[in-house]
């Protein structure tokens, strides 16, 4: 035994009597009103880049990620087209020609969609407003 810690004797304990401290035990920190987070305490405010401009809501998606996703969708469509043409018995040259044409058309369509999205990205863009109902359309209960 050392400083009152551990076994007085290791005999019969099935151990060598060596006492270790539990390094995975996390001592609770004293409560403070200035620190945030943790259970039962107020949360820290989000950093400015994690919230929208008004402090709430969702962040805008990363344009590079959206562009990469669009390219993946185009390539998926082209791969499906290639498989269908191979099953119908087209030659490799015909398949390459048709896939190239479809790639040009899909890239032009994606570029037009990006341009339309950027043009309508201002305030009020996106979902159309809901139709306005008058009080006369509501039935009396």
C-alpha positions in Angstrom: 0.0 0.0 0.0 1.3 3.5 -0.9 -0.3 6.6 0.6 -3.4 4.6 1.6 -4.0 3.6 -2.0 -4.1 0.0 -3.3 -4.1 -3.3 -1.5 -2.4 -3.8 1.8 -1.2 -7.1 0.4 -1.4 -8.6 -3.0 -1.9 -12.1 -1.6 -5.2 -13.7 -2.7 -6.2 -10.8 -4.9 -5.2 -12.3 -8.3 -3.2 -9.1 -9.0 0.3 -7.9 -8.5 -1.0 -5.1 -6.2 0.0 -2.3 -8.6 -2.5 0.6 -8.3 -3.2 2.8 -11.3 -5.3 5.9 -11.7 -8.2 5.9 -14.2 -7.0 8.2 -16.9 -10.4 8.0 -18.8 -12.3 9.5 -15.9 -13.1 13.1 -16.7 -13.7 15.3 -13.7 -16.6 17.6 -14.0 -15.6 21.2 -14.3 -17.0 23.7 -11.9 -20.1 25.5 -13.1 -19.7 28.9 -14.4 -22.2 31.3 -15.9 -19.6 32.6 -18.4 -18.8 29.3 -20.0 -21.3 27.7 -22.4 -22.1 24.3 -23.6 -22.4 21.1 -21.7 -25.6 19.5 -20.2 -27.8 21.9 -18.4 -25.9 25.0 -19.4 -26.5 27.6 -22.1 -25.0 26.9 -25.5 -22.2 28.9 -27.0 -23.3 31.1 -29.9 -22.5 29.6 -33.3 -19.7 31.2 -35.3 -20.8 33.6 -37.9 -19.9 31.3 -40.8 -22.0 28.5 -39.4 -25.3 30.4 -39.5 -27.0 32.5 -42.1 -26.6 36.2 -42.4 -29.4 36.9 -40.0 -27.9 34.5 -37.4 -30.3 31.7 -38.0 -31.3 29.2 -40.6 -29.2 27.2 -42.9 -25.9 28.0 -44.6 -25.8 28.4 -48.4 -24.6 25.3 -50.2 -21.0 25.3 -51.5 -21.1 26.0 -55.3 -18.2 23.7 -56.0 -20.0 20.8 -54.3 -23.2 21.6 -56.3 -21.3 21.7 -59.5 -19.6 18.4 -58.8 -23.0 16.8 -58.1 -24.3 18.1 -61.4 -21.3 16.7 -63.2 -21.9 13.3 -61.5 -25.6 13.3 -62.6 -24.6 14.1 -66.2 -22.0 11.3 -66.2 -24.6 8.9 -64.7 -27.0 9.7 -67.5 -24.3 9.2 -70.1 -23.3 5.8 -68.6 -26.9 4.6 -68.7 -27.1 5.8 -72.3 -23.9 3.9 -73.1 -25.2 0.7 -71.5 -28.5 1.0 -73.4 -26.7 1.5 -76.7 -24.4 -1.4 -76.1 -27.4 -3.7 -75.4 -29.0 -2.6 -78.7 -25.9 -3.7 -80.6 -24.4 -0.4 -81.8 -20.8 -0.3 -82.7 -18.2 1.4 -80.5 -17.8 4.3 -82.9 -21.5 5.0 -83.0 -21.7 4.7 -79.2 -18.9 7.2 -78.8 -20.5 9.6 -81.2 -23.9 9.5 -79.6 -22.5 9.8 -76.1 -20.4 12.9 -77.2 -23.6 14.5 -78.6 -25.5 13.7 -75.4 -22.6 15.1 -73.3 -22.6 18.4 -75.2 -26.4 18.7 -74.8 -26.3 17.8 -71.1 -23.5 20.3 -70.4 -25.4 23.0 -72.2 -28.5 22.2 -70.2 -26.6 22.2 -66.9 -24.9 25.6 -67.8 -28.3 27.0 -68.6 -29.7 25.7 -65.3 -26.8 27.3 -63.4 -27.3 30.6 -65.2 -31.0 30.6 -64.4 -30.3 29.8 -60.8 -27.8 32.6 -60.4 -30.1 35.0 -62.1 -32.9 34.1 -59.7 -30.9 33.9 -56.6 -32.0 37.3 -55.3 -34.7 37.9 -52.7 -38.0 36.1 -53.4 -36.4 33.5 -55.7 -37.2 29.9 -55.3 -40.6 28.6 -54.3 -43.6 30.5 -55.8 -45.8 32.2 -53.2 -48.9 30.3 -51.9 -52.3 31.2 -53.3 -54.2 33.7 -51.2 -57.5 32.5 -50.0 -60.3 34.9 -48.9 -62.3 34.4 -45.8 -65.3 33.4 -48.0 -63.7 30.1 -48.9 -63.5 28.9 -45.3 -66.6 26.9 -44.2 -68.5 27.7 -41.1 -68.4 25.0 -38.5 
